[in-house]
Amino acid sequence: GGVLARLRSEHDLGESDLGQIDPTSATMNLVLLGLRGVAVNMLRMDLDHYKDTKNWAELRATTDAVITLQPHYIEVWRFLSWNLAYNVSAEWDAVPDRYYWVKEGGKFSQEGTRRNADIPELYWETGRVWGQKVGRSDEWKYFRKYFLSDPNEELFGGGVDVEDNYLVAKDWYTDANTAEDSKVQHIMMRALFRSYPTRSQLDYADALQREGKFDSRTVQAWEQGFTEWTQGYGKMTFKAPECVLYMEANEDDVRLMAEDNDVDERIVHRWLNHYQHTTNYRYWRSRSHSESQPETGEAHKLIYEGEQLYKQGELAKALPMLQRGMGLYSTILEKHPELADEDLTAEEGLWAVMLWQKILELQQKPIPETYALKSLWERHQGLLPELEDRFNRLGL
């Protein structure tokens, strides 16, 4: 064909690209009448019906039909990938089946980026499936293992699994930032959007710890995260309403930014605090710096191994290990007091105290008047109901 025919084919705009639509269907009749939007709405109603009736084969085929009709409508890609990875996967009882649909959602999102290569939102959505859905679901322990070695390999034809899910997500977020250099994204504040590659690196380091890995690889992951957070992301410039700024800034930097923007230093400070607060910049800076230190890894290891001994009924061995871990954790919080105000950090300390107190109760020993992490325990009483509920559900 000529130039226009080639362009239609390249951008999925021709009627020849409608091969997945039943030619006898009402949907096709609407398409032929030029009513693609109405046809897509009908198909999306069909999707809800197939989900409610658990007709998964028709749901997947109809999903493909929708994007055949509207391959460049970004919200269709975003919604349908979310639907597969989050909504459809939740309808299954078996964890491998749930993961299958999570992966279908991720693959679907990847296809969206292939057909809309300049859209930063689609790269970000793909990173979210591989990072947050695989790494933060209730089934994350299984999903992360399946990501590296699928339980139903024949269903995936090789899949996308080449390394840790968070590092794969990091690559997609990096591509999202590259696309965002040329085209504005519309899903969140730019400073938040640009943080995701490094946040994925930090999530990778955190996941290694959650899995009980406290070796040099974990320390190096945190070190890399700290460097990327402070020297990469922290040096990026962002245009606030009254000035241009970057977040890894000391007082001298603030003074220079004020001069460059021809504004009072108080204006720079106000916007710098706003951006650092919104992105949780100071927390992740302190957290990654702290986690890069050997004693922090040792504290996590002692608490983790103390919990494992408790689960095994080895109370006499678990008690001193938890006490040492609590003491070291308390020392770390003294060096980085800002971490004590963050829920994630506080929860680990509270969890250690709960285990320690439970052992004392089982051994019919009183809780001492003073102990490591007592101030953390008293400061975060609001977190205890949820932690106690988790404690009881685990049968601890």
N, C-alpha and C positions, 0 to 999 in steps of 0.2 A: 504493500500500500504506500500512499504518499506520506508526507510529513504529518498531516493531521491524524491519519490512521495510526502512525507509529506513536504519536503523542498520546492518543486515546489508550493504546495498549499499555504504554509505559506507566501511565497514571491511573490505570484501572477505570477509565471513564466510558468505555464502549459497552454496547449492549451484548457483545460477545463474551463479556466477563460475567454474564448472568447464568452460567451453566449449572450452578448449584441450586437454582430455583426451579421447583416443579412447574413445567410449562403449562399444566392444566389447572394450576392453583389460582385462587382469587388474588393472591399476592402478585403473580405474574401479570394478571389482567390490569392491576393497578399500575404496575411498572410500565406496561405498554401504553397506558393512557397518560404517562408522565407524572404519576402520583407516587414517586419513590418515598416521600416522607410518610404518607399514609400507609404504604406497604410496610415500611420499617416499624411503624407503631403497631401494626397488626402482628408482626412477627415478635415484637417484644412482649406483647400480651400472651402470645403463644409460649414464650419462654417461661413466664410465670406459671402458666398452666402445666407445662411439662415438669417444672420443678415441684409443684404441689402434688402432681400425680407420680412423681419419681420416674418419669420416662426419660432416662438419661441419654439414650441414643438420639431421640428426637431433639432433646435440648441442645446437644452438641452440634447436630446438623443445622438446627435453626440458628444457633450462634454464628456458624459459618455463613449462613444465608444473609444474616443481617449485615455483616461486614462486606459481603459481596455487593450489596446494594449501596452501602455508604462507607467505602474504604478510607475516606479522608475526613470523616466526621469524628473528631478526636474523642468526644465524650462517649461515643459508642464503644470505642476500644477500651477506654478507661473503665466504663461501667461493666462491660462484659468480662473483662479479665478479672475484675474484682468479684463479679458474680461467681465465676468458676472457682477461683482460689479461696474465697471466703464463705460464700453462701452455699454453693453446691457441695463443697468438701465437708461442711458441717452436717450435711444430711446423712452421712455414712457413719456406721458404727466402728468398723475395722480401721485401725490407724493406717495400714497400707493403702486402703481405698481412699481415705481422706487425702493422703499425700498424692495419690494419682491425680486428683482434681486440683490440688494446689499446683502441681506441676503443669497441668493443662492450662491453668490460668496464667502461669509464668510464660509458657510457650506462646500462648495467644498474645500476650503483651509484647513479646519479642517480635512476633509477626507484625504487630502494629508499628513498631519502630522501623522495621524493614520497609514497610510501605509508606511510612511518613517520617523519613529520616531526619527532617529538620525540626521536629517537634520535641522540645526538651521534656515536656510533661510525660510523654510515653516512655522515655528512657528512665525517668524517675519512678514511674509506676512499676516498671519491670524490676528495678532495684528494690522496691518495697516488697514485692512478692518474694524474691529470693532472700532478702535480708530479714525483714520483720516477720513475714508470715511463716517462713521456714524456721527462723531463729527464735521467735518469741511466742509462738502458739503454746497452748497447754501441752501439746505433743512434741515440743521442740527437741527433746532428747532423741526421739525416734526420727523426726524429720531431718535433723542434721546428719544422722547416720545414713538415712535413705538418700540424701542428696549426693553422698559420695558413692553409695552402692545401693541401687534401687532393689526393692524386694521383688518387683515384677519387671525385670529388665527387658523382657520381650515386648512389653507395651510401649517402650520408649525409643527403641531404635538407636541407642547410643546416648540419647538425652543431651543435656547441657553440662553435666557434672564434670568439672575439671579440678576444682579445689574447694576450699571451705565456702559455704554459702555466703558468708559475710564478705569474703574477698571478691566473689562473683558480683555481689550487689555493689560493692565499691566500684568495680569497673563500670557498671551501668550508671551509677551516680556520677562518675567522672565524665562519661559520655553525655549525660544530661547537662552538666556544666559547660561542656564544649558546645553543645547545641544552643545553650542559653547565651553564649557569647554573641550569637548572631540573631537570635529570636527570643523575644521576651516571653517568659512563662507567667501563668496567671493562677497558680494554685497556692502560693504562699509568699511571705516576705522574702525578698531576694537573699538577705543575709542567712536566713534559715535554709533556703534551697541550696546555697553554695556550701553549706556545712556538711552535707550528707556523705560525701566520699570519706572524709576524715572520721565522721561519726561512725561509719561502717567499720573502719579500722579499729576504733575504740570498742565497738560492739563485738568485734572478733576477739579482741584481747579479753573482754569480760566473759565471753562464752567459754573460752578455754578455762577460765577460773571456775565458772559454774560447773564445768565437767570434772573438776578436781585436778586440773593440770597446772602445776606450779613450777614448772621447769624453766630453763633459760628461754625457750620459745615464747612463753607467755610474757616474761619480762621484756624481751625484745619487741613483742607486739605492742606493749604499752609504751616503750621508748619511742618506737616509730610513730605511734599515735600522738605522743606529746610533741614530737618534732613537727609533724604535719599540722597539728592544731595551732601551735604557736608561730612557726616560721612560714607555714603555707597559708592556711586559712586565716590565721591571726594577722597576716600582713596584707590580706585582700582589702581593697578600698571599697567603701559603700557610700552612696550619696544619701545622706539624711536630709530632711527638709531645709536645714540651715547651714549644713557644712558637709564636707567629705571627710570620712574618717576610716581608720582601721583599728581593730580591737586589741592587738598586742601593743599597747601604748603605755608608756610611763609619763611622768610629769613633763619631761623634756619634749616627748612626742606630742603631748597635748598642746604645749606652748607653740611648737612649730605648726601643728594643724590649725591652731587659732590664727597664726600669722598668715598662713597660706590661704585660709578662707576669709580673712579680714573680719573676724568676729571675736567676741570676748571669749576668754578661756572657759568661762562658766557655761557658755553655750555648748562648747565641745564636750565638756564634762557631762552635761545633762544628756546629750545624745549618745555619748559613749556608754554611760551607765544604762541607758535604755536598750541599746543594742546588745550589750553584754548580758543584761538580765534576760532579754527575750530569747537569746540563743543559748543561755546557760553557759556562757563562755568561761566565766571564772571557775565554775564547778568543774568542768571538764579539764580545764588547765590544771587545777589543783589535783584532781583525781588521777589524771594520767601521769603527772609528776610524782605523786605519792606511790602509785602502783609500779613505777619504774624502779623503786628502791627495794633492795633484797628483803628488808625486814617486813615490808608490807606483804610480800608473797609468803613469807614465813608465818605471819599472823593468819592469813587466809588458810594456809595449809593446816595449821594446828586446829583451827575451828572446824574445818572440813573433816579432818581425820578424827577429831573428838566426836563429831556427830556420827560418823560411821561406826566407831567403837560403841557408842551408846545404842545404836540400832542393833548391834550384834550382842547386846547384853553385857558388854565388858565395862561395867560402870567404874570399877576401880582404876582402870587405865584411862577411861574417857575423862574423868574428873580433873586430874592434873593437866591433861592436854588442853582442855577447855580453859582452865585457869590461866595457863601460860598464854594461850591465844588471846584471851580477854585482856590480859596485861599488856601484851604487845600492841593490840588494837587500840587500847587506851592511849598508849604513848604516841601512836601515829596520829590520833585525833588531837592530841595536844600540839603536835607540830603543824597540823593542818586543821585548825578549829572550824574553818568554814565548811568542811566536809560533814561535820556533825549535824548540820542543819538540813542535810539532804536525806530524803527518805530511803534511797537505795543503800546509802552507807549506814544509816541508822538501823535499818532492818537487819543487816548482818550482825551488828553488835547486839541488838535485842534478841536475835535468835540464839546467839551463843549464851546469853544470860539465861534465857528460858531453859535451854538444855541443862545448863549448870545447876539451876535451881531445882529442876526436876530430879536430877541425880541426888542432890542433897535431901530432897523430900523422900525419895525411895530408900535412902540410907538412914532416914530418920535423924538427920542432922539439921541444926538451925542455920538459917541464912545469916552470915556475919553482918555486923552493923555497917561495916565499910567493905567495899570490894571494887575491883576494876569495872569501869563502865556504869557505875551506879548513877552518875550524873546524866549519862545518856539515857538510862532506863527511866529516870524521873522526868526528863525533858520530853520524851516521846511517848507518853502514855496513850495518846490518841491512836498510835499505830498498833497497840497491843491487841485489840479485839480481832482484827483481821489475822494477825500472826497467830494468835491462840486458836482461831478457827482452823487455820492451815495445820497447826501443830496437832490438833485433835483429829483432823481428817486423815493425816498421815499415820495416826495411831501411835504417836510418840509418847 
